[in-house]
């Protein structure tokens, strides 16, 4: 495995062709469904598909990580220089024979490559969205352009995840990048929907709107901390709740815990990372969870009182799911289903908060606009 070139461009053209062929299905469906519709309707449907597949990509990325398949193909963008594990059968068998429980096995290679295929499909759809917007929806060209730039950056993080051998900082940024991609597509969909249907943004009290924004930031930070826990395999540093190792304040090493630029399992000096650092990573994630939880509890009631009843109830349900799956990850030994639900509910939380922020405005903006109009008259 060490003799494999980390970057091998040989299968790149085949992979791009495969991505285009995969994109034919959703693109054809959008065209057939909207043959008699305006281009804005096609863009909306394509955005929904890209949004759905991006959510799937986040979950499958989590599955790839949780099944230890991140190095199932130890080079990039293909698998041992091939476009699929089928062409790399001999290399995979040799690696698996040398290390039967190692990072390279037949099923891990397929998991890793399916993740890459899905990522390329999302990239092609986002590129198509940007081209559509440049040609037909110039009032909304900014968001698709930004999304296109970000998906390219996200692709680079994906490459570095493999070539840098699961460097924790890169893996964490890759997960956060996927969440931000979901946020950008959510904003696009909301703005397209409002313009096409001539919807007016709902006015919220300034305090509620500000807390919604602060809650979004706290959930994003918590997601980053969760990514750091997962990428350092620190989930099982505490296997009880609310105590950790039988203590409210277990022995921790915060300095080593947040040395960001270091290989997996090592500290910045190249020594094995101490268990106390893993404990600190886990506990900081637990402690910070109180902040978004309190924000969400306030926000759910505020939304319900301001005409966003369904959104408020859904917000509470997501908080409950996060709490249940977070505890399950620790006390049940990091079960796959609980871990996937924890990631999925975090992504859904960010999408919901983004949807509300993008479809509402602070109520004081009405007064400011009214005052400005009176002065102009």
Secondary structure per residue as TSV (DSSP state, phi and psi in degrees):
chain	resnum	aa	ss	phi	psi
A	1	X	-	360.0	-33.1
A	2	X	T	-69.1	-19.5
A	3	X	T	-86.5	-4.8
A	4	X	S	-77.1	132.6
A	5	X	-	-65.8	126.1
A	6	X	S	-64.9	-35.0
A	7	X	E	-119.0	122.3
A	8	X	E	-134.9	107.4
A	9	X	G	-81.3	-0.9
A	10	X	G	-54.3	-44.3
A	11	X	G	-89.4	9.8
A	12	X	H	-60.7	-46.2
A	13	X	H	-64.0	-40.4
A	14	X	H	-63.5	-40.1
A	15	X	H	-66.2	-40.3
A	16	X	H	-64.2	-41.6
A	17	X	H	-63.1	-40.7
A	18	X	H	-62.4	-41.0
A	19	X	H	-63.9	-41.1
A	20	X	H	-63.8	-42.4
A	21	X	H	-63.9	-39.0
A	22	X	H	-64.7	-34.3
A	23	X	H	-75.4	-17.8
A	24	X	H	-58.8	-39.4
A	25	X	H	-58.7	-62.0
A	26	X	H	-63.7	-35.1
A	27	X	H	-67.0	-39.6
A	28	X	H	-65.4	-41.4
A	29	X	H	-60.8	-44.2
A	30	X	H	-62.4	-42.5
A	31	X	H	-66.9	-44.5
A	32	X	H	-65.8	-39.1
A	33	X	H	-69.7	-26.1
A	34	X	T	-122.5	33.5
A	35	X	T	-60.4	-35.7
A	36	X	T	-98.3	4.7
A	37	X	S	-97.8	165.6
A	38	X	-	-73.5	163.8
A	39	X	H	-61.9	-30.2
A	40	X	H	-61.9	-33.1
A	41	X	H	-70.2	-37.7
A	42	X	H	-63.1	-43.3
A	43	X	H	-62.6	-40.0
A	44	X	H	-62.7	-46.7
A	45	X	H	-65.7	-38.1
A	46	X	H	-66.8	-36.6
A	47	X	H	-64.4	-40.9
A	48	X	H	-61.2	-43.2
A	49	X	H	-64.3	-44.4
A	50	X	H	-62.9	-38.1
A	51	X	H	-64.4	-45.7
A	52	X	H	-62.6	-45.2
A	53	X	H	-69.5	-31.4
A	54	X	H	-66.0	-40.7
A	55	X	H	-61.5	-44.1
A	56	X	H	-60.4	-39.6
A	57	X	H	-63.8	-39.9
A	58	X	H	-62.1	-45.9
A	59	X	H	-65.3	-41.5
A	60	X	H	-70.6	-31.1
A	61	X	H	-63.6	-40.6
A	62	X	H	-63.4	-41.9
A	63	X	H	-62.6	-39.7
A	64	X	H	-60.5	-44.5
A	65	X	H	-68.1	-45.6
A	66	X	H	-68.7	-26.2
A	67	X	T	-91.7	10.3
A	68	X	T	57.3	38.5
A	69	X	-	-104.4	9.6
A	70	X	T	-61.5	-26.5
A	71	X	T	-115.1	27.8
A	72	X	S	-58.1	-31.7
A	73	X	S	-122.5	111.0
A	74	X	-	-78.5	3.4
A	75	X	S	-123.4	175.4
A	76	X	E	-143.0	141.0
A	77	X	E	-92.5	-9.5
A	78	X	S	-98.9	-154.1
A	79	X	B	-126.5	104.1
A	80	X	T	53.9	39.9
A	81	X	T	80.8	9.1
A	82	X	B	-118.2	160.3
A	83	X	S	-77.6	-13.9
A	84	X	S	-151.7	163.2
A	85	X	T	-62.3	-18.8
A	86	X	T	-60.8	-44.2
A	87	X	T	-71.6	-17.6
A	88	X	T	-103.6	20.5
A	89	X	H	-53.6	-48.0
A	90	X	H	-64.7	-44.4
A	91	X	H	-64.4	-39.6
A	92	X	H	-66.5	-42.6
A	93	X	H	-63.2	-39.3
A	94	X	H	-64.8	-43.6
A	95	X	H	-65.9	-39.3
A	96	X	H	-70.3	-35.3
A	97	X	H	-66.1	-39.5
A	98	X	H	-69.4	-37.1
A	99	X	-	-138.4	87.2
A	100	X	T	-57.8	-31.5
A	101	X	T	-108.9	20.5
A	102	X	S	-80.2	-171.0
A	103	X	S	-71.8	-18.6
A	104	X	-	-110.6	112.6
A	105	X	-	-138.6	170.1
A	106	X	H	-60.4	-49.2
A	107	X	H	-72.3	-32.5
A	108	X	H	-66.9	-36.4
A	109	X	H	-62.8	-41.8
A	110	X	H	-67.1	-40.9
A	111	X	H	-60.0	-46.4
A	112	X	H	-63.3	-43.0
A	113	X	H	-72.3	-36.0
A	114	X	H	-62.1	-38.6
A	115	X	H	-59.5	-42.4
A	116	X	H	-68.5	-39.9
A	117	X	H	-60.6	-44.6
A	118	X	H	-64.3	-38.8
A	119	X	H	-63.8	-41.1
A	120	X	H	-66.7	-37.7
A	121	X	H	-61.1	-46.2
A	122	X	H	-60.6	-40.8
A	123	X	H	-61.3	-43.5
A	124	X	H	-63.2	-41.5
A	125	X	H	-66.4	-38.5
A	126	X	H	-68.3	-38.4
A	127	X	H	-62.0	-43.4
A	128	X	H	-62.0	-41.5
A	129	X	H	-60.2	-42.8
A	130	X	H	-63.7	-43.5
A	131	X	H	-63.1	-45.1
A	132	X	H	-56.1	-45.0
A	133	X	H	-67.7	-40.3
A	134	X	H	-63.1	-35.2
A	135	X	H	-84.6	-37.2
A	136	X	H	-123.3	-24.8
A	137	X	-	-122.9	63.1
A	138	X	G	-67.0	-18.9
A	139	X	G	-72.5	-16.3
A	140	X	G	-122.0	23.6
A	141	X	H	-71.6	-22.2
A	142	X	H	-64.5	-48.2
A	143	X	H	-65.1	-46.9
A	144	X	H	-61.2	-35.7
A	145	X	H	-66.5	-44.5
A	146	X	H	-62.9	-39.5
A	147	X	H	-64.5	-38.7
A	148	X	H	-64.4	-43.8
A	149	X	H	-60.8	-43.9
A	150	X	H	-68.3	-36.1
A	151	X	H	-67.7	-29.1
A	152	X	H	-68.2	-42.6
A	153	X	H	-62.5	-41.0
A	154	X	H	-62.3	-38.2
A	155	X	H	-63.2	-37.5
A	156	X	H	-65.0	-40.8
A	157	X	H	-61.2	-38.6
A	158	X	H	-62.0	-41.2
A	159	X	H	-65.1	-44.8
A	160	X	H	-66.1	-30.6
A	161	X	H	-56.5	-40.1
A	162	X	H	-80.9	-51.5
A	163	X	H	-68.4	-23.3
A	164	X	T	-100.9	14.7
A	165	X	T	58.0	53.8
A	166	X	S	61.1	40.9
A	167	X	-	-53.8	120.9
A	168	X	H	-54.5	-40.6
A	169	X	H	-64.5	-39.2
A	170	X	H	-69.1	-43.4
A	171	X	H	-60.8	-42.7
A	172	X	H	-64.8	-43.8
A	173	X	H	-66.5	-31.7
A	174	X	H	-65.2	-42.2
A	175	X	H	-66.3	-45.5
A	176	X	H	-62.0	-36.9
A	177	X	H	-62.6	-38.4
A	178	X	H	-64.1	-40.1
A	179	X	H	-65.9	-40.2
A	180	X	H	-67.3	-33.6
A	181	X	H	-63.1	-41.1
A	182	X	H	-61.7	-40.8
A	183	X	H	-63.0	-46.0
A	184	X	H	-62.6	-41.9
A	185	X	H	-68.8	-33.7
A	186	X	H	-64.1	-43.3
A	187	X	H	-60.8	-43.6
A	188	X	H	-58.1	-48.1
A	189	X	H	-62.1	-43.3
A	190	X	H	-63.5	-45.5
A	191	X	H	-67.1	-40.4
A	192	X	H	-61.3	-43.8
A	193	X	H	-63.1	-42.8
A	194	X	H	-68.2	-39.8
A	195	X	H	-70.6	-44.8
A	196	X	H	-64.7	-41.2
A	197	X	T	-93.9	4.4
A	198	X	T	52.4	45.4
A	199	X	-	-85.3	147.6
A	200	X	-	-101.3	134.8
A	201	X	-	-60.3	134.7
A	202	X	E	-69.8	136.8
A	203	X	E	-87.6	129.2
A	204	X	E	-116.0	151.1
A	205	X	-	-54.0	145.6
A	206	X	H	-55.5	-43.5
A	207	X	H	-61.0	-40.7
A	208	X	H	-67.2	-42.3
A	209	X	H	-63.9	-42.4
A	210	X	H	-65.6	-43.7
A	211	X	H	-64.7	-34.1
A	212	X	H	-60.4	-44.0
A	213	X	H	-64.3	-42.2
A	214	X	H	-66.4	-36.8
A	215	X	H	-64.4	-41.4
A	216	X	H	-56.8	-47.0
A	217	X	H	-63.7	-41.8
A	218	X	H	-66.9	-37.7
A	219	X	H	-67.8	-37.7
A	220	X	H	-64.5	-43.4
A	221	X	H	-63.3	-43.5
A	222	X	H	-61.9	-36.9
A	223	X	H	-65.2	-39.2
A	224	X	H	-63.8	-41.5
A	225	X	H	-64.9	-38.8
A	226	X	H	-64.2	-39.2
A	227	X	H	-63.2	-37.3
A	228	X	H	-67.5	-37.9
A	229	X	H	-61.6	-49.5
A	230	X	H	-66.6	-44.8
A	231	X	H	-69.5	-19.8
A	232	X	T	-100.0	3.5
A	233	X	T	53.4	46.7
A	234	X	-	-100.5	6.6
A	235	X	G	-59.8	-42.2
A	236	X	G	-89.4	10.5
A	237	X	G	-64.7	-26.7
A	238	X	-	-126.9	118.5
A	239	X	-	-110.8	17.2
A	240	X	S	-134.5	165.1
A	241	X	S	-147.9	135.5
A	242	X	S	-83.7	-12.4
A	243	X	S	-72.8	157.4
A	244	X	B	-128.9	119.7
A	245	X	T	56.7	33.1
A	246	X	T	80.0	8.6
A	247	X	B	-133.9	152.3
A	248	X	S	-74.1	-30.4
A	249	X	S	-131.0	83.0
A	250	X	-	-70.4	168.5
A	251	X	-	-67.7	127.6
A	252	X	-	-135.4	158.4
A	253	X	-	-129.0	90.7
A	254	X	H	-69.3	-31.9
A	255	X	H	-63.7	-47.2
A	256	X	H	-71.6	-28.8
A	257	X	H	-63.0	-35.4
A	258	X	T	-118.0	37.6
A	259	X	-	-84.7	101.3
A	260	X	-	-76.6	-38.1
A	261	X	S	-95.4	88.6
A	262	X	S	-158.7	156.3
A	263	X	-	-70.8	165.6
A	264	X	T	-63.5	130.0
A	265	X	T	80.8	1.6
A	266	X	B	-126.6	159.7
A	267	X	-	-92.7	-175.5
A	268	X	T	-66.4	-22.2
A	269	X	T	-89.0	-1.3
A	270	X	S	92.1	2.1
A	271	X	S	-86.0	160.0
A	272	X	B	-61.2	133.0
A	273	X	-	-67.6	130.8
A	274	X	-	-69.3	152.0
A	275	X	H	-61.1	-31.3
A	276	X	H	-62.9	-29.4
A	277	X	H	-70.7	-40.5
A	278	X	H	-63.8	-37.8
A	279	X	H	-62.1	-42.2
A	280	X	H	-63.9	-40.9
A	281	X	H	-59.1	-46.0
A	282	X	H	-63.6	-46.7
A	283	X	H	-69.7	-36.0
A	284	X	H	-63.2	-38.4
A	285	X	H	-62.8	-42.3
A	286	X	H	-63.1	-48.1
A	287	X	H	-64.3	-43.6
A	288	X	H	-66.5	-24.8
A	289	X	H	-58.8	-23.4
A	290	X	H	-62.4	-36.4
A	291	X	H	-65.6	-57.1
A	292	X	H	-62.7	-30.9
A	293	X	H	-63.7	-46.3
A	294	X	H	-65.0	-40.6
A	295	X	H	-61.2	-43.3
A	296	X	H	-66.2	-40.4
A	297	X	H	-61.7	-42.1
A	298	X	H	-67.2	-44.6
A	299	X	H	-67.1	-38.9
A	300	X	H	-59.0	-45.7
A	301	X	H	-65.5	-40.2
A	302	X	H	-65.1	-40.7
A	303	X	H	-63.3	-45.6
A	304	X	H	-60.1	-39.2
A	305	X	H	-74.5	-10.6
A	306	X	T	-120.8	32.0
A	307	X	T	86.0	8.1
A	308	X	-	-114.2	56.2
A	309	X	H	-63.0	-50.5
A	310	X	H	-61.7	-41.7
A	311	X	H	-64.4	-39.2
A	312	X	H	-65.6	-42.2
A	313	X	H	-65.4	-42.5
A	314	X	H	-61.9	-38.6
A	315	X	H	-61.1	-43.9
A	316	X	H	-64.3	-40.2
A	317	X	H	-62.7	-40.5
A	318	X	H	-66.2	-38.3
A	319	X	H	-62.2	-44.0
A	320	X	H	-62.1	-41.5
A	321	X	H	-65.2	-40.9
A	322	X	H	-60.7	-43.9
A	323	X	H	-63.3	-47.4
A	324	X	H	-65.4	-44.6
A	325	X	H	-72.9	-33.3
A	326	X	H	-62.4	-44.9
A	327	X	H	-65.5	-41.5
A	328	X	H	-60.3	-39.0
A	329	X	H	-56.7	-39.6
A	330	X	H	-79.1	-54.2
A	331	X	H	-80.0	-20.3
A	332	X	T	-103.7	9.3
A	333	X	T	79.5	34.4
A	334	X	-	61.0	56.0
A	335	X	-	-65.4	146.0
A	336	X	H	-59.8	-45.9
A	337	X	H	-62.1	-44.8
A	338	X	H	-63.9	-40.6
A	339	X	H	-64.4	-42.1
A	340	X	H	-66.4	-41.9
A	341	X	H	-64.5	-35.2
A	342	X	H	-64.4	-43.9
A	343	X	H	-67.5	-44.8
A	344	X	H	-64.1	-40.4
A	345	X	H	-70.2	-32.5
A	346	X	H	-64.6	-43.3
A	347	X	H	-63.6	-40.2
A	348	X	H	-66.9	-38.0
A	349	X	H	-57.7	-48.1
A	350	X	H	-63.6	-40.4
A	351	X	H	-64.6	-41.5
A	352	X	H	-64.5	-46.2
A	353	X	H	-63.3	-38.5
A	354	X	H	-64.3	-43.4
A	355	X	H	-58.4	-44.6
A	356	X	H	-67.0	-44.2
A	357	X	H	-62.0	-38.1
A	358	X	H	-79.4	-19.7
A	359	X	H	-107.7	6.1
A	360	X	E	-129.5	174.2
A	361	X	E	-147.9	154.6
A	362	X	E	-65.8	138.2
A	363	X	T	-61.8	-30.1
A	364	X	H	-63.2	-22.5
A	365	X	H	-61.4	-32.0
A	366	X	H	-62.6	-44.9
A	367	X	H	-66.3	-39.7
A	368	X	H	-63.4	-44.3
A	369	X	H	-63.9	-41.0
A	370	X	H	-64.1	-42.5
A	371	X	H	-64.3	-41.7
A	372	X	H	-62.9	-42.5
A	373	X	H	-64.1	-40.8
A	374	X	H	-64.0	-40.7
A	375	X	H	-65.7	-37.4
A	376	X	H	-68.1	-32.8
A	377	X	-	-75.5	360.0
